[in-house]
Every structure is written in structure tokens, then in C-alpha cells.
């Protein structure tokens, strides 16, 4: 878990730099970029279209959306994966590894 926290912190630091760069390019503060990303994350405008995807490539590339994805989904995915591996281990899925 400590390694996940450290990796996530490094990614969030890089993300902050990207939000600042985009904000400078657009003439807005980084927190406005973050707010737009939150709007994209919550409203999922592309999902309402005919493409049957949650977000477009451009939306996935938005540093503000990436911030919310890092804040929420990285922890959710870790928890889901850990629980899946625990269940698989209880069922003997990794017995071959110990022989």
C-alpha cells in the first residue's frame, strides 16, 4: 500500500504540473482546469452520445479529468484487484507458485 501511495503522489505531482501548463496556455489558474476535469468526470458528456464510451480521447487527456481519476479510481482499482487476488488465493489459484 505504501508503494501505491508513493506512486500515486508522484503521478499527482506530474498531473499538477500538466494542469498548470494547460492553465497557463488558456490564461486560467490550475484550479479552473481541475474544476473542468471534475465536470467532465461527473457529467460524462461523451457517454450521452452514440459512441458508447465513457470519455473521449480528448477528455481522457484532460489533466483535470486525470486528477479526479487518480483521486478516485486508482484506489478503487487497487481495492478491487486486492480482493480478487485474495479470493483467487483462497480457491487455490496460486498453488502452482508454491511448488
C-alpha positions as CSV (number, residue, x, y, z in Angstrom):
1,X,0.0,0.0,0.0
2,X,2.9,2.3,0.8
3,X,4.2,1.9,-2.7
4,X,0.8,2.6,-4.2
5,X,0.6,5.8,-2.2
6,X,4.1,6.9,-3.3
7,X,3.4,6.1,-6.9
8,X,0.1,8.0,-6.8
9,X,1.8,11.0,-5.2
10,X,4.3,11.1,-8.0
11,X,1.6,10.9,-10.6
12,X,-0.4,13.6,-8.9
13,X,2.6,15.9,-8.8
14,X,3.1,15.4,-12.5
15,X,-0.6,16.0,-13.0
16,X,-0.4,19.3,-11.2
17,X,2.4,20.4,-13.5
18,X,0.2,19.5,-16.5
19,X,-2.7,21.4,-15.1
20,X,-0.5,24.4,-14.6
21,X,0.8,24.2,-18.1
22,X,-2.7,24.0,-19.6
23,X,-3.9,26.8,-17.3
24,X,-1.1,29.0,-18.5
25,X,-1.8,28.2,-22.1
26,X,-5.5,29.0,-21.6
27,X,-4.9,32.0,-19.3
28,X,-6.7,30.4,-16.3
29,X,-5.5,29.1,-13.0
30,X,-4.8,25.4,-12.5
31,X,-7.8,25.0,-10.2
32,X,-10.1,26.1,-13.0
33,X,-8.6,23.3,-15.1
34,X,-9.2,20.9,-12.2
35,X,-12.8,22.1,-12.0
36,X,-13.4,21.5,-15.7
37,X,-12.0,18.0,-15.2
38,X,-14.3,17.3,-12.4
39,X,-17.2,18.5,-14.6
40,X,-16.1,16.0,-17.3
41,X,-15.7,13.2,-14.8
42,X,-19.1,13.7,-13.2
43,X,-21.2,14.6,-16.3
44,X,-19.5,12.2,-18.8
45,X,-20.7,14.2,-21.8
46,X,-19.4,11.6,-24.3
47,X,-21.4,8.8,-22.6
48,X,-24.6,10.6,-23.6
49,X,-23.6,10.3,-27.3
50,X,-23.7,7.4,-29.7
51,X,-20.1,6.3,-29.3
52,X,-20.8,4.0,-26.3
53,X,-17.7,5.2,-24.4
54,X,-17.4,7.0,-21.1
55,X,-15.0,9.7,-22.2
56,X,-13.4,10.7,-25.5
57,X,-9.7,10.5,-26.1
58,X,-9.5,14.3,-25.6
59,X,-11.4,14.1,-22.4
60,X,-9.1,11.3,-21.1
61,X,-6.2,13.5,-22.0
62,X,-7.6,16.4,-19.9
63,X,-5.3,16.9,-16.9
64,X,-8.3,17.9,-14.7
65,X,-10.1,14.7,-15.5
66,X,-6.9,12.7,-14.9
67,X,-6.7,14.3,-11.4
68,X,-10.1,13.0,-10.5
69,X,-9.4,9.7,-12.0
70,X,-6.2,9.5,-9.9
71,X,-8.0,10.6,-6.8
72,X,-10.8,8.1,-7.1
73,X,-10.2,5.2,-9.5
74,X,-6.7,4.3,-8.6
75,X,-7.8,3.4,-5.1
76,X,-10.9,1.7,-6.3
77,X,-8.9,-0.5,-8.8
78,X,-6.3,-1.4,-6.1
79,X,-9.0,-2.5,-3.7
80,X,-10.9,-4.5,-6.3
81,X,-7.7,-6.2,-7.5
82,X,-6.5,-7.0,-4.0
83,X,-9.9,-8.5,-3.1
84,X,-9.9,-10.5,-6.3
85,X,-6.4,-11.9,-5.6
86,X,-7.4,-12.8,-2.1
87,X,-10.4,-14.8,-3.4
88,X,-8.3,-16.5,-6.0
89,X,-5.7,-17.5,-3.4
90,X,-8.4,-19.0,-1.2
91,X,-9.6,-21.1,-4.1
92,X,-6.0,-22.3,-4.7
93,X,-5.4,-20.4,-7.9
94,X,-1.8,-19.8,-6.9
95,X,-1.0,-23.2,-5.6
96,X,1.3,-23.8,-8.6
97,X,3.5,-21.0,-7.5
98,X,4.5,-22.6,-4.2
99,X,5.5,-26.0,-5.8
